[in-house]
Amino acid sequence: MNEFLENMKKNIHFRTAHSELVGCWSVEFGGRMNKVFHIWKYDNFAHRTKVRKALAKDKEWQEQFLIPNLALIDKQENEIAYLVPWCKLEKPPKEGVYELVIFQMKPGGPALWGDAFQRAINAHVNLGYSKLIGVFHTEYGALNRVHVLWWNESADSRAAGRHQSHEDPRVVVAVRESVNYLVSQQNTLLIPTSFSPLK
């Protein structure tokens, strides 16, 4: 894992020459260990296709990063997601930790569960203990999956805020409504890498 991250840090400029890295994190807990999670931004599908073709021809990227790291990669997953219409990508006020919450919702899409889900997210936002970075809905990958990325000053401040939210009647009501459409939920604590634009 350390070797992979060091190589990525040293050579990430070859990759970011082709498209924007939003953020890169390692999983601290709540998921598989020795896992790296990153978000790349594309204008549209044509842009992503163009980037993939350019990377296939980029010898420096292939020889200095990709080939040396192939033996270090056990598994790779790829999803296409978009920011939901009511959310814009935010930046944190300072360095901290991130929480990625993955919600698997019932089939039917945002037309079924979108309003209730938005109210539940906004109820947490309004308490102000955590900063919402982005809400992403999966287009390719597991359908009806929503990724919510939060920033916290620390894991302890996040724990204190969550405790506070569980006692707030406005949050309880909003979450209770949204849970009617929930299949499963997973929370992961993420630590930003030294080269991540989101710290």
C-alpha positions in Angstrom: 0.0 0.0 0.0 2.8 2.5 0.9 4.7 1.6 -2.2 1.6 2.2 -4.3 0.8 5.6 -2.7 4.4 6.7 -3.0 4.4 5.8 -6.7 1.1 7.6 -7.2 2.3 10.7 -5.4 5.5 10.8 -7.5 3.7 10.2 -10.9 0.2 11.7 -10.4 1.1 14.7 -12.6 1.2 12.4 -15.6 -2.4 11.4 -14.9 -3.7 14.9 -13.9 -2.4 16.2 -17.2 -5.4 14.5 -18.8 -8.2 15.1 -16.4 -9.0 16.7 -13.0 -8.5 14.7 -9.8 -11.2 15.8 -7.3 -9.8 13.9 -4.4 -7.8 10.8 -3.3 -8.1 9.0 0.0 -7.1 5.9 1.8 -9.6 3.9 3.8 -9.0 4.2 7.6 -11.9 2.0 8.7 -15.4 1.0 7.8 -14.3 -0.8 4.6 -11.6 -3.0 3.1 -8.2 -2.1 4.4 -5.3 -1.1 2.1 -7.9 0.5 -0.2 -7.5 3.8 -2.2 -10.6 5.7 -3.2 -10.4 8.5 -5.8 -12.8 10.7 -7.7 -12.0 12.0 -11.2 -14.0 14.7 -12.9 -15.2 14.5 -16.6 -17.3 16.9 -18.6 -19.2 14.1 -20.2 -18.8 10.6 -21.6 -17.0 11.8 -24.7 -14.5 13.6 -22.5 -13.9 10.4 -20.5 -13.4 8.4 -23.7 -10.9 10.9 -25.0 -8.9 10.8 -21.7 -8.9 6.9 -21.7 -7.5 6.9 -25.3 -4.9 9.5 -24.4 -3.8 7.5 -21.3 -3.4 4.4 -23.5 -0.9 6.3 -25.6 0.9 8.0 -22.7 4.1 6.0 -22.3 5.3 8.0 -19.2 2.1 7.2 -17.3 2.2 3.6 -18.4 5.9 2.9 -17.7 6.3 5.0 -14.5 3.0 4.3 -12.8 0.8 1.7 -14.3 3.2 -1.1 -15.1 5.1 -0.9 -11.8 1.9 -0.9 -9.8 0.1 -3.8 -11.5 1.5 -6.3 -9.1 0.4 -4.2 -6.2 -3.3 -3.9 -7.2 -5.5 -6.7 -6.0 -8.9 -5.3 -7.1 -10.2 -2.3 -8.9 -13.8 -1.1 -9.1 -15.1 1.7 -11.3 -18.4 3.6 -11.2 -19.8 6.6 -13.1 -21.8 9.0 -10.9 -23.0 12.5 -11.2 -23.7 15.2 -8.7 -27.4 15.4 -7.9 -29.1 18.6 -9.2 -29.6 20.1 -5.7 -25.9 19.8 -4.7 -22.7 21.4 -5.9 -19.2 20.2 -5.2 -17.9 22.0 -2.1 -14.4 22.4 -0.6 -13.6 22.1 3.1 -12.5 25.0 5.2 -9.3 23.3 6.3 -7.6 19.9 6.4 -9.6 17.1 8.1 -11.0 13.6 7.6 -13.8 12.5 5.2 -16.7 10.2 5.6 -18.1 8.4 2.6 -21.6 7.1 3.2 -23.0 4.8 0.5 -26.7 4.4 0.5 -28.3 1.6 -1.5 -31.8 2.8 -2.2 -34.9 0.9 -3.3 -35.5 0.6 -7.1 -37.3 3.5 -8.6 -34.7 6.2 -8.6 -34.8 9.8 -7.4 -38.4 10.1 -8.6 -39.3 7.6 -5.7 -36.9 8.5 -2.9 -35.2 11.7 -4.0 -37.2 14.3 -2.0 -37.1 12.3 1.3 -33.4 11.6 0.8 -32.7 15.3 0.2 -34.6 16.3 3.4 -32.6 13.8 5.4 -29.3 15.1 4.1 -30.3 18.7 4.6 -31.4 17.9 8.2 -27.8 16.9 8.9 -26.3 19.9 7.0 -28.5 22.3 9.0 -26.9 21.1 12.3 -23.5 22.3 11.0 -21.4 19.6 12.7 -20.1 18.3 9.3 -19.6 19.9 5.9 -21.3 18.3 2.9 -18.8 18.0 0.0 -21.0 16.2 -2.5 -23.9 13.9 -3.2 -23.4 11.6 -6.2 -25.9 9.3 -7.8 -24.6 6.2 -9.7 -25.2 6.1 -13.4 -23.0 3.0 -14.1 -22.4 0.5 -11.3 -25.0 -0.6 -8.8 -28.1 1.4 -9.6 -30.1 3.4 -7.0 -26.8 3.9 -5.1 -26.0 7.3 -3.7 -22.5 8.3 -2.4 -22.5 11.1 0.1 -19.1 12.7 0.9 -18.8 14.6 4.2 -15.8 16.5 5.7 -15.1 16.6 9.4 -12.4 18.3 11.4 -11.6 14.9 13.0 -13.1 11.5 13.6 -14.0 12.6 17.2 -15.8 15.7 16.1 -17.8 13.6 13.6 -18.7 11.2 16.4 -19.9 14.0 18.7 -21.9 15.5 15.8 -23.6 12.2 15.0 -24.5 11.8 18.6 -26.0 15.3 18.6 -28.0 14.5 15.4 -29.5 11.4 16.8 -31.1 13.5 19.6 -32.4 16.2 17.2 -36.1 15.7 16.5 -35.8 17.4 13.0 -33.1 14.9 12.0 -35.0 11.9 13.5 -38.2 12.8 11.5 -36.3 13.3 8.2 -34.2 10.2 8.5 -37.2 8.1 9.5 -39.0 9.1 6.3 -35.9 8.4 4.1 -35.3 5.0 5.7 -38.5 3.8 4.2 -36.6 3.7 0.8 -33.3 2.4 2.2 -31.9 -1.1 1.4 -28.5 -0.8 3.0 -25.9 1.8 4.2 -22.1 1.7 4.6 -20.0 4.4 6.2 -16.2 4.6 5.6 -13.7 7.0 7.2 -11.3 8.3 4.6 -7.9 10.0 5.1 -6.8 12.3 2.3 -3.5 11.5 0.6 -0.7 14.1 0.6 -1.5 14.8 -3.1 -5.3 14.9 -2.8 -6.8 18.3 -3.9 -9.4 17.8 -1.2 -7.5 17.7 2.1 
